Amino acid sequence: VSQSRYEADDILPKALSGWLGRIGAKVCIFDCPPALTPLTRSAIASAGSGGLLLVPLSLGILELKGLGWIGEVASDKGATTALVPTMVDHRTEFSEGILDLVKQGHSKERLAPSIPISSRLRLAQTHGRTLLDFDPHTPASRAFLELGKWVSNHLSMD
């Protein structure tokens, strides 16, 4: 079956519209690949008008180049884009420089709290546990909690 790009964008929102209302969900999380696939476009479309699209951003030059299409698709659908810088190492000039570029070049998007680089995160993954369960006192654990509060505050404002 051949579908236009815009018809494919509507598949996920249509499938979820009734179900989310029945269970009373206010938040739905999609973990999509960092590519403009039909699934990613449909997930962005699901954020819809007034929705919040969190975009994890590894701090690198190539990652910055991919932000344009995400913001474009999200704004077409009426969603707010928030960038979540990940694997941030505040000890390096490189991380700080990339963060400055993000702040300068993407003023439309909101900048969510950043997640610092953490060897404990990788160790938690090898044990099949979340970082908050494995070691709740690391800077990365505190950053994830701060991000959760940031999202909660954003959702309560809308």
Rosetta silent file (secondary structure, phi, psi, omega in degrees, C-alpha in Angstrom):
SEQUENCE: VSQSRYEADDILPKALSGWLGRIGAKVCIFDCPPALTPLTRSAIASAGSGGLLLVPLSLGILELKGLGWIGEVASDKGATTALVPTMVDHRTEFSEGILDLVKQGHSKERLAPSIPISSRLRLAQTHGRTLLDFDPHTPASRAFLELGKWVSNHLSMD
SCORE:     score description
SCORE:     0.000 S_00000001
   1 L     0.000  129.980  178.843    0.000    0.000    0.000 S_00000001
   2 L   -95.357  130.815  177.996    1.380    3.347   -0.978 S_00000001
   3 L  -128.871  148.409  175.154    0.862    6.229    1.405 S_00000001
   4 L   -74.257  164.632  179.423    1.913    9.821    1.238 S_00000001
   5 H   -57.689  -39.386 -176.583    4.309   11.143    3.840 S_00000001
   6 H   -74.631  -31.961  175.265    1.493   13.035    5.560 S_00000001
   7 H   -66.254  -40.103  179.013   -0.831   10.016    5.693 S_00000001
   8 H   -64.872  -33.725  178.763    1.942    8.012    7.383 S_00000001
   9 H   -60.356  -27.675 -174.266    2.377   10.813    9.937 S_00000001
  10 L   -89.720   -5.964 -175.229   -1.199   10.238   11.112 S_00000001
  11 H   -61.370  -53.997 -177.170   -0.988    6.481   11.735 S_00000001
  12 H   -66.501  -45.816  178.199    0.270    6.613   15.328 S_00000001
  13 H   -58.980  -39.599  179.052   -1.880    9.568   16.482 S_00000001
  14 H   -66.010  -41.644 -178.919   -5.015    7.866   15.136 S_00000001
  15 H   -66.305  -33.722 -175.995   -4.122    4.560   16.778 S_00000001
  16 H   -88.918  -22.112 -169.720   -3.439    6.196   20.136 S_00000001
  17 H   -53.951  -50.686 -179.504   -6.208    8.796   20.285 S_00000001
  18 H   -73.465  -40.049 -176.395   -8.929    6.582   21.759 S_00000001
  19 H   -64.062  -46.109 -179.064   -6.663    4.369   23.817 S_00000001
  20 H   -62.679  -38.891  178.268   -4.890    7.188   25.681 S_00000001
  21 H   -64.890  -39.575 -179.304   -8.212    8.777   26.584 S_00000001
  22 H   -65.324  -36.663 -178.552   -9.590    5.491   27.927 S_00000001
  23 H   -91.267   -4.045  177.227   -6.636    4.923   30.259 S_00000001
  24 L    74.195   26.304 -178.375   -6.453    8.582   31.287 S_00000001
  25 L   -75.880  137.551  174.624   -2.847    9.046   30.161 S_00000001
  26 L  -107.049  -16.872 -178.121   -1.440   12.552   30.042 S_00000001
  27 L  -132.450  136.901  175.318    2.039   11.528   28.946 S_00000001
  28 L  -133.372  127.492 -176.154    3.137    9.052   26.312 S_00000001
  29 L  -108.718  127.617  174.569    6.833    8.366   25.754 S_00000001
  30 L  -114.522  132.191  175.426    8.232    7.203   22.417 S_00000001
  31 L  -108.237  100.226 -173.265   11.845    6.153   22.110 S_00000001
  32 L  -108.021  155.597  175.654   12.574    6.643   18.417 S_00000001
  33 L   -67.440  152.929 -179.384   15.705    6.252   16.341 S_00000001
  34 L   -79.804   58.431  179.270   17.574    9.464   15.511 S_00000001
  35 L  -147.519  156.553 -179.089   16.441    9.430   11.898 S_00000001
  36 L   -84.876   70.502  178.431   13.522   10.838    9.972 S_00000001
  37 L   -91.855  165.243  175.485   11.715    7.503    9.645 S_00000001
  38 H   -56.754  -36.555  178.235    7.931    7.135    9.336 S_00000001
  39 H   -63.489  -44.532 -179.878    7.865    6.029   13.002 S_00000001
  40 H   -64.827  -44.982  178.437    9.740    9.138   14.133 S_00000001
  41 H   -61.046  -40.959 -179.494    7.544   11.459   12.061 S_00000001
  42 H   -68.462  -37.798  176.502    4.436    9.760   13.416 S_00000001
  43 H   -64.293  -40.488  176.939    5.692   10.033   17.008 S_00000001
  44 H   -63.737  -42.263  178.242    6.338   13.747   16.465 S_00000001
  45 H   -62.999  -31.735  179.197    2.853   14.112   15.010 S_00000001
  46 H   -66.009  -28.478  177.155    1.487   12.367   18.117 S_00000001
  47 H   -62.419  -34.432  172.932    2.874   15.161   20.281 S_00000001
  48 L    54.253 -168.553 -178.672    0.443   17.352   18.378 S_00000001
  49 L   -65.234  124.681  179.129   -0.656   20.820   19.284 S_00000001
  50 L    83.474   -1.943 -179.649    0.541   21.716   22.746 S_00000001
  51 L   -78.176  164.086  178.811    2.593   18.525   23.070 S_00000001
  52 E  -115.011  123.129  178.812    6.141   18.368   24.354 S_00000001
  53 E  -108.895  109.286  176.597    8.780   16.651   22.262 S_00000001
  54 E   -87.111  126.529 -178.291   11.941   15.836   24.244 S_00000001
  55 E  -118.413  104.490  175.613   14.938   15.410   21.971 S_00000001
  56 E   -64.089  136.661 -176.321   18.030   13.824   23.546 S_00000001
  57 E  -131.624  105.459  171.150   21.100   15.477   22.091 S_00000001
  58 E   -67.693  141.023 -174.609   24.554   13.956   22.347 S_00000001
  59 L   -83.452   97.339  177.342   27.006   16.797   22.255 S_00000001
  60 L  -157.436  159.253 -177.971   28.690   16.582   18.874 S_00000001
  61 H   -64.047  -43.663 -178.359   28.825   18.551   15.653 S_00000001
  62 H   -63.858  -37.396  179.680   27.032   15.890   13.576 S_00000001
  63 H   -63.332  -35.661  179.709   24.182   15.686   16.076 S_00000001
  64 H   -62.816  -34.402 -177.798   23.611   19.429   15.782 S_00000001
  65 H   -66.095  -28.111 -178.641   23.056   19.108   12.041 S_00000001
  66 L   -80.962   -7.739 -176.653   20.082   16.769   12.564 S_00000001
  67 H   -70.465  -27.891 -176.347   18.167   19.184   14.765 S_00000001
  68 H   -56.905  -49.922 -177.224   16.799   21.243   11.890 S_00000001
  69 H   -68.163  -32.411  179.115   14.380   18.643   10.556 S_00000001
  70 H   -64.492  -48.441  178.994   13.139   17.725   14.041 S_00000001
  71 H   -62.268  -38.209 -179.775   12.236   21.321   14.845 S_00000001
  72 H   -65.001  -48.304 -179.527   10.658   21.780   11.419 S_00000001
  73 H   -65.698  -42.585 -179.208    8.450   18.691   11.674 S_00000001
  74 H   -63.448  -43.601 -179.211    7.513   19.451   15.297 S_00000001
  75 H   -68.337  -32.388  174.315    6.540   23.050   14.565 S_00000001
  76 H   -60.483  -32.331 -177.689    4.454   21.878   11.581 S_00000001
  77 H   -94.980   -3.203  177.577    2.502   19.697   14.020 S_00000001
  78 L    84.855   13.831 -179.231    2.257   22.369   16.748 S_00000001
  79 L   -90.083  153.306  173.795    4.507   20.603   19.255 S_00000001
  80 E   -92.281  132.714  179.120    7.056   22.289   21.500 S_00000001
  81 E  -100.722  131.697  175.079   10.585   20.955   21.134 S_00000001
  82 E  -125.341  125.924  179.052   12.855   20.699   24.159 S_00000001
  83 E   -88.181  135.477  177.647   16.464   19.668   23.766 S_00000001
  84 E  -117.165   95.724  177.970   17.987   17.439   26.443 S_00000001
  85 E   -62.479  129.193 -178.597   21.781   17.591   26.213 S_00000001
  86 E  -120.353  161.160 -179.808   23.181   14.166   27.146 S_00000001
  87 L    55.349   40.156 -178.116   26.637   12.833   27.943 S_00000001
  88 E   -81.305  130.650  175.671   27.671   16.348   28.983 S_00000001
  89 L  -118.757   95.673 -176.033   31.142   16.696   30.454 S_00000001
  90 L   -66.691   -7.788  177.830   31.334   20.153   32.010 S_00000001
  91 L   -78.269  -14.477 -175.154   35.066   19.639   32.582 S_00000001
  92 L  -108.269  146.067  175.387   35.777   20.012   28.867 S_00000001
  93 H   -66.806  -29.905 -179.038   35.709   23.089   26.681 S_00000001
  94 H   -60.901  -51.261  179.746   34.220   20.951   23.903 S_00000001
  95 H   -59.737  -44.454 -179.338   31.006   20.202   25.834 S_00000001
  96 H   -64.640  -38.259  179.112   30.678   23.806   26.939 S_00000001
  97 H   -65.720  -42.286  178.688   31.276   25.006   23.373 S_00000001
  98 H   -66.148  -41.844  176.925   28.600   22.699   21.946 S_00000001
  99 H   -58.837  -41.087  177.534   26.152   23.789   24.662 S_00000001
 100 H   -62.531  -42.161  177.940   26.826   27.419   23.696 S_00000001
 101 H   -61.468  -41.121  179.656   26.160   26.591   20.019 S_00000001
 102 H   -62.644  -45.455 -179.328   22.878   24.920   20.958 S_00000001
 103 H   -63.927  -38.912 -178.836   21.790   27.943   22.990 S_00000001
 104 H   -74.389  -43.412 -170.977   22.738   30.357   20.194 S_00000001
 105 H   -90.919   -8.386 -175.169   21.410   28.439   17.207 S_00000001
 106 L  -134.414   55.306 -176.519   18.207   26.973   18.597 S_00000001
 107 L   -67.448  -23.589  179.186   16.482   29.728   20.490 S_00000001
 108 L   -68.085  -37.710 -179.160   13.019   28.445   19.487 S_00000001
 109 L   -78.758  148.845  174.163   13.570   25.181   21.285 S_00000001
 110 E   -84.398  149.684  178.520   13.623   25.044   25.030 S_00000001
 111 E  -106.336  110.443 -179.995   16.739   23.729   26.673 S_00000001
 112 L   -78.914  167.241  176.799   15.923   21.110   29.300 S_00000001
 113 L   -56.553  141.817 -177.354   18.316   20.202   32.114 S_00000001
 114 L   -86.668  156.325  179.483   21.381   18.392   30.810 S_00000001
 115 L  -109.763  117.427 -178.134   22.423   14.864   31.721 S_00000001
 116 E   -72.956  157.325  176.327   26.121   14.511   32.599 S_00000001
 117 L   -63.495  143.913 -175.642   28.296   11.713   31.333 S_00000001
 118 L  -151.610  120.626  174.453   28.341    8.823   33.797 S_00000001
 119 H   -71.403  -25.188  178.849   30.283    5.580   33.950 S_00000001
 120 H   -66.490  -30.000  177.712   27.772    4.467   36.615 S_00000001
 121 H   -63.741  -45.931  178.251   25.020    4.578   33.983 S_00000001
 122 H   -64.140  -38.805  179.123   26.830    2.015   31.843 S_00000001
 123 H   -65.777  -41.259  177.330   27.517   -0.117   34.897 S_00000001
 124 H   -60.656  -41.406  179.692   23.839   -0.007   35.908 S_00000001
 125 H   -61.907  -39.120  179.775   22.880   -1.133   32.395 S_00000001
 126 H   -66.710  -23.268  177.547   25.189   -4.155   32.615 S_00000001
 127 L   -94.260    2.814  178.552   23.359   -5.158   35.814 S_00000001
 128 L    68.670   30.481 -178.363   19.959   -4.675   34.138 S_00000001
 129 L  -125.646  159.487  174.558   18.979   -1.863   36.498 S_00000001
 130 L   -77.864  158.321  178.539   18.097    1.781   36.143 S_00000001
 131 H   -63.037  -40.104 -179.539   20.620    4.344   37.282 S_00000001
 132 H   -63.967  -31.614  176.986   18.219    5.670   39.927 S_00000001
 133 H   -79.926  -40.273 -175.203   17.904    2.168   41.367 S_00000001
 134 H   -72.660  -45.927 -178.353   21.594    1.275   40.997 S_00000001
 135 L  -153.514   84.316 -173.642   23.138    4.483   42.362 S_00000001
 136 L   -70.434   -5.696 -174.419   20.635    7.250   43.186 S_00000001
 137 L  -103.022    6.576  179.494   23.308    9.642   44.490 S_00000001
 138 L   -78.031  157.536  175.134   25.317   10.218   41.308 S_00000001
 139 H   -56.822  -36.211  179.542   25.175   13.573   39.509 S_00000001
 140 H   -66.751  -39.956  176.640   23.495   11.808   36.559 S_00000001
 141 H   -60.698  -45.655  178.587   20.769   10.390   38.836 S_00000001
 142 H   -62.889  -36.772  179.177   20.111   13.844   40.241 S_00000001
 143 H   -66.111  -40.181  177.315   20.029   15.245   36.697 S_00000001
 144 H   -64.016  -39.001  176.827   17.386   12.690   35.618 S_00000001
 145 H   -64.722  -41.018  177.445   15.265   13.639   38.637 S_00000001
 146 H   -62.863  -40.571  177.283   15.680   17.321   37.739 S_00000001
 147 H   -62.428  -42.570  177.653   14.622   16.542   34.162 S_00000001
 148 H   -59.573  -41.884  177.425   11.521   14.752   35.460 S_00000001
 149 H   -66.101  -39.769  179.138   10.587   17.804   37.535 S_00000001
 150 H   -60.392  -46.011  179.668   11.235   20.071   34.536 S_00000001
 151 H   -64.376  -44.044  179.872    8.890   17.997   32.356 S_00000001
 152 H   -60.169  -44.197  177.940    6.252   17.886   35.099 S_00000001
 153 H   -63.023  -41.801  179.617    6.425   21.667   35.507 S_00000001
 154 H   -62.901  -43.694 -177.968    6.176   22.166   31.742 S_00000001
 155 H   -68.111  -34.539  179.699    3.139   19.899   31.492 S_00000001
 156 H   -74.362  -21.519  177.890    1.388   21.602   34.419 S_00000001
 157 H   -77.398  -27.603 -175.504    1.907   25.028   32.796 S_00000001
 158 L   -87.128    0.000    0.000    0.179   23.995   29.572 S_00000001
